[in-house]
Amino acid sequence: MKMGFFLFFLLLVFTNCESSGYRQKLLVGAWKTDSTFMFYNGFSQSQYKEGADWATHVYHSDGKVEEQKFGTSRKHRYALQADTLTWFDANGEQRFLVLELHPKRMLLKKIKPPLFPGQHQERYEIRYFSKLSR
């Protein structure tokens, strides 16, 4: 019984290590925004036409991401840990919850602060991405 538990524990540890490296490999490449879903206290809005804040994000294996839009680009550092993607830039950090990460699509959720004072508010945005072949 103890040996079975020990083998299960080892399998779990190695699976998590491999999963982290596999997810990092899936993230590397160029991703374009396909649509966004915004939610605020029960009200929602989806956007399918390209918006002004839609960019192409190119993730590199060295922990850098390049945000490209309107013919310009900005570089940031990033870290992918478990199901959280964090960007680091001059303004601090931005955190995204990775809802899905597949070879051709990715969904990121960003929790946003409320617009008005008060408690019991929920505001977030979900971005849908597809991977570009370069």
N, C-alpha and C positions, 0 to 999 in steps of 0.2 A: 504494500500500500504506500509506504513512504517513498519507495523508488519510483512508483508511478507519478506521484505528486511532484517529485524532483524533476523528472523528465518533462512533465507538463510545464513546470516553471521555466526550465531552460528553453523549451520550444517557444513559450510566450516571450521571453526576453529577446531571443534571436529574431523572432518575427517582427517585433517592434523596431529593432535596429534596422532590419532590412526594409521595412515599410517606410521609415523616415528617409533613407537614401533613395528609395524608389520614387517617393513623392517629390523629392528634390529634383530628380531627373525629369519627372513629368512637368515640373514647373518651368524648367529651362527652355527658353525659346520666346517667340513673339506672340503676344496675345492681343486681340482687338475686342473692343466692347461691342456687343451685339444689341443689348437692351438693358434697361434699368427698371427696378421696381422700388418705389419709395412708399414708406408707411409712416403715418404720424397719428397716433391716438385714434385708430379705427378708420382713418381715411387713407386711401392708397391711390397711387398713380403709376402707370407703366409708360415707359417711353421707348419707342421702337425706332424712331428717326434719330440720326446722329445728332448729339447735343454738343454744345460748346466745350463741355468738360470731358468728352469722350476722347481717349488717347489710345495709342498703341503702346503696350508695355513689353519691353524686351528684357527678360530675366536671364542673367548670365550665371554660370556655375560658380563664379568667384564671390557671390553674395552682393552683386550690384544689379540694379534695375535701371533701365533707361526709359523715361516717359517721353514719348514723341507725339507732338501735335502741332499743327499750323507751321510745319517746316522747322520747328525748333525742338530741342530736347533738353531734358534735365535728368541728372543722374542722382540716384539715392542708393543707400545700402538697404538690404533687406535680410530678414531671417525667417525661416519656415520651421516652426517647432510644433509638433503634434498637429492640431488643426487651426493654428494661428499663424497668419502671415503678418509680419511687422515691417513697416517701412521706417527708416531713420533718415531725417533730413535736418536742415537748419532750424526748422520750427519745432523740432522734437520728434515724436513718433506717431505713426498712424497704425492702428491695429485692425485687421480684417479677420473674420471667422471664415475659414475655408469650408464651405458647405459641400462642394464637390470639386474633385480634381481628377480629370480623366485625360487620356492622351489628346483629345480634340476639344474638350470643353472644360470650363472652370466657372464656379459660382462663388463670389465673395460677398460677405455681409459685413457692413460697417455700421456699428452702433453710433448714433449721432446724439449730441446734446439737445435737450428741449429748446424750443424757440421762446417759450414763455415761462415765467417763474411758476413754481408750484410742484406738487408731488404727483406721483402716479401717471407719468407720461412715458410713452414709448415712441421712439423715433429711430428708424433705421433705413438703410438702402441696400438693396441686393443688386449686384452687377453680374451680368451674364457675359462671358467671354468665349471666343473661339480661337483656336490656335492657328496661326498663319504658317504656311510652309515657306521657308526661305532658303 
